[in-house]
């Protein structure tokens, strides 16, 4: 897939060479709601799922915005947990959004997984409440491959990420159908007697 000689052309860099970092800022508490008014709002890692966060809150006064497909990272204990923004959303103080500067979002996302050990230091010794700021995140040391190698990676991995999203959307759709039908079945509002096994 990749020529091992290509690794000789990787250069030493920092995260800000490939990504733009947006640190979250919580909106006014009286702007929160659970009935879908305004922008989807994630406070922190409490909403994180396997890949995408669970939508619970909305805000009518969004402050800091993550774009669709941005990597969401917890910046308060524990530092370094990751999810992906399923859609444009507002992020609170517990999160940062990490966005590719040159349309290599899958590469950026998996780079963040690679940095997990370095990020875990911010949870470590002597800290009562682990956290990381924007400057520390921007300056995280990484190895930066040539642009053509990043293109190769993106061409292979991005379709996989899109398939994960499609599967997630289908699961959510099926869960919504189940949640709407099951109460009616339990209440006897749907007649199943004529359905053949």
Phi, psi and omega per residue, in radians:
X1 nan -0.959 3.113
X2 -2.087 2.436 3.093
X3 -1.337 2.196 -3.109
X4 -1.054 -0.449 3.121
X5 -1.138 -0.425 -3.107
X6 -1.131 -0.435 -3.121
X7 -1.136 -0.347 3.114
X8 -1.172 -0.332 -3.082
X9 -1.715 0.030 3.049
X10 -1.211 2.534 3.131
X11 -2.079 2.713 3.085
X12 -1.322 2.345 -3.132
X13 -2.662 -2.877 3.094
X14 -2.291 2.880 -3.049
X15 -0.997 -0.632 -3.112
X16 -1.171 -0.203 3.059
X17 -1.193 -0.510 -3.062
X18 -2.044 -0.181 -3.011
X19 -2.462 2.639 2.997
X20 -1.778 2.320 -3.082
X21 -1.857 2.224 3.005
X22 -2.017 2.037 3.092
X23 -1.481 2.419 -3.089
X24 -1.229 2.753 3.060
X25 -2.537 2.147 -3.054
X26 -1.280 2.353 3.053
X27 -1.306 3.043 3.099
X28 -1.011 2.358 -3.100
X29 -1.015 -0.541 -3.115
X30 -1.375 0.019 3.082
X31 -1.637 -0.093 -3.108
X32 -1.321 2.563 3.005
X33 -2.720 2.853 3.135
X34 -1.994 0.175 -3.061
X35 -1.906 0.362 2.977
X36 1.479 0.225 -3.130
X37 -1.551 2.116 3.099
X38 1.675 -2.532 -3.025
X39 -1.758 2.446 3.026
X40 -0.958 2.378 -3.074
X41 -2.265 2.238 3.061
X42 -2.045 2.169 -3.106
X43 -1.404 -0.694 -3.063
X44 -3.028 -2.786 -3.039
X45 -1.255 -0.189 3.136
X46 -1.021 -0.480 -3.137
X47 -1.583 -0.054 -3.068
X48 -1.144 2.468 3.029
X49 -2.000 -2.792 3.131
X50 -1.087 -0.705 -3.118
X51 -2.326 -0.729 -3.092
X52 -2.123 2.554 3.138
X53 -1.281 2.739 3.101
X54 -1.525 2.245 -3.117
X55 -1.372 2.123 3.065
X56 -2.167 -0.698 -3.006
X57 -2.092 2.715 3.023
X58 -2.277 2.785 3.066
X59 -2.386 2.487 3.087
X60 -1.593 -0.035 -3.127
X61 -2.314 1.123 -3.111
X62 -1.125 2.449 3.136
X63 -1.834 -1.049 -3.114
X64 -2.027 2.340 -2.997
X65 -1.992 2.359 2.947
X66 -1.772 2.413 3.125
X67 -1.470 2.783 3.078
X68 -0.946 2.322 3.135
X69 1.374 -0.050 3.036
X70 -1.051 2.586 2.989
X71 -1.367 2.235 3.059
X72 -1.748 2.271 -3.122
X73 -2.228 2.368 3.064
X74 -1.268 2.297 -3.118
X75 -1.947 0.057 3.031
X76 -2.198 2.713 -2.952
X77 -0.794 2.212 -0.102
X78 -1.432 2.368 3.107
X79 -1.290 2.370 2.972
X80 1.866 -0.107 3.061
X81 -1.178 2.504 -2.999
X82 -2.160 2.570 2.939
X83 -2.562 -3.120 3.140
X84 -2.187 2.370 3.085
X85 -1.232 2.012 -3.126
X86 -1.251 -0.476 3.123
X87 -2.652 3.004 3.063
X88 -1.009 2.379 -3.055
X89 -2.670 2.802 3.030
X90 -1.570 2.439 3.127
X91 -2.076 2.422 3.137
X92 -1.544 -3.027 -3.012
X93 -1.150 -0.296 -3.125
X94 -1.459 -0.031 -3.027
X95 -2.282 2.749 2.922
X96 -2.235 2.591 3.043
X97 -1.871 2.323 -3.082
X98 -2.070 2.029 -2.967
X99 -2.133 2.268 3.137
X100 -1.090 2.402 3.104
X101 -1.342 -0.397 -3.012
X102 -2.394 0.661 3.006
X103 1.143 0.665 3.018
X104 -2.118 0.975 -3.004
X105 -1.145 -0.636 3.101
X106 -1.120 -0.723 3.109
X107 -1.071 -0.765 3.124
X108 -1.089 -0.754 -3.098
X109 -1.054 -0.822 -3.088
X110 -1.359 -0.355 2.961
X111 -1.108 -0.666 3.128
X112 -1.136 -0.624 3.044
X113 -1.091 -0.716 -3.135
X114 -1.101 -0.524 -3.112
X115 -1.462 0.072 -3.005
X116 -0.993 -0.725 -3.112
X117 -1.114 -0.748 3.123
X118 -1.143 -0.673 3.139
X119 -1.207 -0.525 -3.104
X120 -1.143 -0.364 3.088
X121 -1.018 -0.571 -3.105
X122 -1.262 -0.153 3.055
X123 -1.670 -0.071 -2.815
X124 -1.579 -2.583 -2.870
X125 -0.848 2.267 2.998
X126 1.404 -0.082 -3.124
X127 -1.648 2.224 3.094
X128 -1.328 -0.688 -3.096
X129 -2.435 1.757 -3.069
X130 -1.095 2.475 3.082
X131 -2.816 2.877 3.094
X132 -2.431 2.489 3.133
X133 -1.790 3.086 -3.049
X134 -1.113 -0.730 -3.111
X135 -1.102 -0.750 3.136
X136 -1.141 -0.660 -3.141
X137 -1.204 -0.779 3.117
X138 -1.035 -0.601 -3.034
X139 -1.659 0.203 3.085
X140 -1.050 2.188 -3.098
X141 -1.272 2.336 3.096
X142 -2.431 2.880 2.977
X143 -1.726 2.248 -3.070
X144 -1.866 2.057 -3.139
X145 -1.373 2.896 3.032
X146 -1.064 2.683 -3.059
X147 -1.055 -0.611 -3.123
X148 -1.207 -0.523 3.090
X149 -1.273 -0.652 3.047
X150 -1.111 -0.663 3.078
X151 -1.074 -0.769 3.122
X152 -1.050 -0.800 3.125
X153 -1.024 -0.821 -3.086
X154 -1.108 -0.701 -3.128
X155 -1.115 -0.515 3.137
X156 -1.520 -0.771 -2.958
X157 -1.542 -0.598 -3.103
X158 -1.004 -0.742 3.079
X159 -1.073 -0.564 3.082
X160 -1.156 -0.747 3.108
X161 -1.101 -0.655 3.115
X162 -1.164 -0.619 3.106
X163 -1.184 -0.683 3.070
X164 -1.038 -0.768 3.109
X165 -1.073 -0.782 -3.140
X166 -1.069 -0.775 3.118
X167 -1.099 -0.703 3.105
X168 -1.079 -0.775 3.136
X169 -1.078 -0.711 3.130
X170 -1.155 -0.704 3.098
X171 -1.081 -0.779 3.121
X172 -1.074 -0.698 3.129
X173 -1.113 -0.782 3.133
X174 -1.146 -0.662 3.106
X175 -1.129 -0.670 3.121
X176 -1.140 -0.708 3.093
X177 -1.094 -0.815 3.115
X178 -1.004 -0.797 -3.073
X179 -1.184 -0.444 3.117
X180 -1.479 -0.544 -3.081
X181 -1.515 -0.678 -3.020
X182 -1.001 -0.803 3.116
X183 -1.059 -0.609 3.119
X184 -1.205 -0.648 3.077
X185 -1.135 -0.778 -3.130
X186 -1.114 -0.565 -3.126
X187 -1.513 -0.031 -3.137
X188 1.295 0.350 -3.122
X189 -1.422 -0.243 3.111
X190 -1.999 2.211 -3.102
X191 -1.580 2.009 -3.123
X192 -1.764 0.060 -3.012
X193 -1.161 -0.428 -3.085
X194 -1.669 0.011 3.131
X195 -1.453 2.206 -3.125
X196 -1.436 2.422 3.139
X197 -1.218 nan nan
